[in-house]
Amino acid sequence: MKHLRGRMDESILVCAYYGANGERLIRRGHKMAKMLDCPLYILTVDPQPFDNFDAEKVEYLNNWQQLAEELEVEEFIIRDNEKKPIQNVIAEVAHLYNITQVVIGQTAQSRWEEITKGSFMNLLLKTISFVDLHVVSVERHVRNEEDAMFEKGVRAYLLENGNDYKVSFTCSKNIYYEGIFFKEIGTDFDNGIFKFMHDNKMHEVHISENHVTDSTKIPSKSRQ
């Protein structure tokens, strides 16, 4: 959806990649776009096709899509199954959308990698010399105590069984919600947290031995 902006001679592209700093980059780009009153675009690039994305990647994309709508971003661009070098993809998108400023996160590239492979920043500057490049220093993601309690998320399904709900890892006809299950570390049972999207909002319920502990936290789908 196009939004009315004061300036159309400037436009900003945020290049977001999976991780805790993606949202930080998007919000930084939005702050710049708001100051300039110009369009904002978000780009994420992945060499794998979308169908092969794991649950964690899908969750990041869902969260960014929700954030893009909240911030009235012009377009959230996903370039999946992309085999070209990422700097070339950024250049293509910049040309296509008349981008004048690009925001990226500082890459954690070692000095040896810079010597043997070349600095990504230098390659990008050569490829998109027609735009201003903003490099944002990104902090290492420090997992908090709650993060450390759970394993990596996997795709799962919430099934309705009368007044009860349970988590399944097999797709079936009576799926109530599709989402991501985070299993507690050190348990032999399927205990943990199930996260899912509804009405463009992220919801979560606690799971004990495959079953939802409090079904009142599950929004009704009758309005859909």
N, C-alpha and C positions, 0 to 999 in steps of 0.2 A: 504494500500500500504506500502510495506517495503522500508525503506530508508537505505542507506549505512552509518553505524556508525563506529567510530573509536574503540569504546569499546562495547563489547557484554556481558561482565561479570557484567555490571551494567545496571539496568533498573528502571525507575521511574514510579509510579502510582499516579495520582492526583485524589482524591475523591471529586467530586464537587456536591454541592447540590444547589437547586434553590435559587436565591437571588443575590444581587449585588456583593457578594464576590466570586461567582463562577469563574468569569473571572480572578479575582485577584489571586486565587489559581492556575489556569491553567497557567497563565503567570509566577508565581513563579516557578512552576514545570518545565516549559520550560527553564527558566533561568538556573536552576540546570542541566537539561539535556544537555543544550548547553555547559556548563562548563565542563561536564564530557564526552561530545560527545557520549551520549548513548540514547537508545530508550526511548520514553515517551508515556504513555498510560493515558487515562482519563476514569474514572468510575463514573456513577451516578446510584443510586439504588432507586427504588420506589415500595411500596407495591401494588400500583394500576396498572392495565393493561394499556398499552399505549392508547387504545381506550377511556379510561375514563379520560385522561389528559385534564385539562382545557387549554384555549388559552394561559394563561400566562406561564404555564409549557412548552408548545410547542414552544413558542417564545424563552425561555431560551435554549432549546435543539437546535433549529435552529441556534441561535447565537453561541453556543459552537461548533456545527458541523462546522460552517464557520471558527471559530477561529482555530479549530483542523486542518483543511485543510491548513490554512494560516501558521501555525506553523509546518507543516509536522509531526503531531502526528502519531504514528504507528497505533493506533486504538482508536476510541471513543466507549466505551462499555456502553450500556444501559441495565440494568437488571430490567425490569419491572415485575409487578405481582409477586414480590418477597416476600415470607412469612418468610424466614429465618432471624435471627438477622443480622443486617447490618455488624457486625464485622466478622461473619462467611462468608458472601458474599465477603467481602474484602479479607479474607484469601483464599477463593477459587480462586478468580481472580489472587491474588498474586502468588499462586502455579502454575496456568495454564500458566501465562506469564513470569514466572521466575523473578518476581519483587524482587528487593533488597532494594528499598527505597519507602516509602509511604508518600504522602503529604496530610494532612487533615487540616480543619479549626478548630480553638478552639471552642468547643461547649459552648453555653450559658446555662450551667447546674447549677442549684442552689445547695447550700451546702446540703439542705434537700434531694434533689433528689439523690445526691451522696451517702448519708447515707442510704436511703431507697432502691435505685435501683442499687447502685454501679456505680462507675465512668466509663463512656464509654471508656475513655483513658486506664484505667486499664484493662478493658475487651479486648480491642483491642490489647494491649501489650501482654496479655496472649495468645491470639489467633494467633497472627503473630509475635511470638518472634524471627523468623528467618530473619526479615527485620529491617532496620532502619526506625524509625518513625519521621517525621518532622511535628510539630504542628505549624501552622501559626496563629498568632493572627488576628482575623477578626474584622473590625470596624462595628459598628451598621450602618445600611443604613439610612442616613438622606435624606428624600425626599426633593428635591429642589422645587422651586416655580412652575416649569413646571409640575413636577409629581403631585403636589397637585391639579392641575387644572382638572385632569381627574379621572374618576372612573376606577375600575379594568377592564382590557381588556377582551373582549368576542370574540369568533370566529365569523367571518362575511365573506361575499362574495362581490366582486366587479363585478357588472353586466354592460355590454356594451349595450347602447341604442342609436344607431346612433353615433353621435359625443359626446354624453353625457355618463357619468358613474355615477352609484349610488350604495350605500351600501345596501345589503340585508342580513337578518339573516336566510333566508331560502335557502337551496341548490336547485338550478335549473339547467337547461341544458345550459343556456347562461352565465355561470360563466367565468369571465375573469381572476380574481385572487382570491385566498383564502388567508385570513390573519386575523388580529386582529383589532378590533375597540375599541378605547378608547373614551368614551363619556365625554364631558365636564360636570363638576359638576354644578348643579343648572340650567339646561336647560330642557325644556319639549320636545325639538326636538332632532333629532339624529344629533347633531353637535359634532365634535371632530376630531380625527385623525385615519386614517386607515393605518396600517403597513402590509407590505407583502414582501415576498422574490422573487427575480428574478435574475438569473445568479449568485447565491450564494451571493447576496448583499441585505441588508435590505433597502426597500424604504418606504416612507410615503407620504400621500397626506392629505390635509385638507378637511373635510367634512362639508357642510352646508345644513341642512335639507335634509339629505340622499344623497346629490349630491356632486361630486368632484368639488372643486372650480377652479382648474387649471389642465385640462386634459393633458397638455403638459408634466407634471411630471410623467405620466404613461408610462413606457417603452413598446414598441411594442412587441407583441409575434410572429410576422411574421417570426423571425429568428429561433424560436424553432421547 
